[in-house]
């Protein structure tokens, strides 16, 4: 557990608390804090700039139970539960393949395959994918939906060729 998460738990009066996240079989995300299980929901503190970081975990009364600054600092099972909850919440659609990118008048039309199926979306020509600190790309479409390419170098050859203009 990170120092920041320990400090946040201490502020909540949970000094020395053990903390874990689990994905319940019915789709709920639960926090286990010193053996006590609490249903939590995610709220992103910085949805555009850091969609996978600074995640507030809130109980049914909207009280913040914990703030996860960086999911990479969680244990493996907690991190997997958090990542699954992010995907299910629809905050960010994970792109597995880029099928086509077509530029039109002031609009770029994207066709991608996500873990949830094929999606078509548009971005303005002057809106470029944001390079994330982990090397991934984040794309915001004209409707405000987010698309994440976690590892552009690990995509198939055609996807990489379509993305070459957006990646150093």
BELQUIMO-V218749 format. One record per helix or strand of 2 or more residues. SS is the DSSP state (H for helix, E for strand). FROM is the first residue (numbers start at 0). TO is the last residue. Records with the same first field share a line. If there is no record, write none. Layout:
# BELQUIMO-V218749
SS: FROM-TO + FROM-TO
This chain:
# BELQUIMO-V218749
H: 2-10 + 70-72 + 75-88 + 151-153 + 156-165
E: 18-22 + 28-32 + 35-43 + 52-57 + 63-69 + 91-103 + 106-113 + 116-123 + 129-130 + 136-139 + 145-148
